[in-house]
Amino acid sequence: MRKRIKDHLLEVIGAIVGGIGGFIYYHTIGCSSGACPIKSNPWLVSLWGKIMGYLIVGIFNFKRKS
């Protein structure tokens, strides 16, 4: 179990940072008219940020084969 957590630690950190970044994006820029389906809801934009953070870190996280 610890090895699995250790193997995916960077992706989890990327998801957390992406979620925080998504909420900051909503708070600073957002969508004032409410016509934007993702940017007008803080939960959706945070989820989108988490997914993007996880995927971006996953792309650059090269693991060595033992």
C-alpha positions, 0 to 999 in steps of 0.5 A, a space after each residue: 500500500 505504501 509503495 502505491 501511495 509513493 508511486 502516485 504522490 506527485 500526481 496527487 500533489 498535482 491534483 491538489 495544486 490544480 484544484 487550488 489553481 482552479 478555485 483561484 481562477 474562478 475567484 479572480 476571473 470566473 464568469 460573471 454572466 453565468 453563461 459559462 457552464 464550467 467557469 461559473 461554478 466553483 466546484 466544476 472549475 476546481 474539479 477541472 483544475 484537479 483533473 488537469 493538474 493530475 494529467 499534466 504531472 502524469 505526463 512529465 512523471 517518468 518512472 524508471 523500470 527496476 
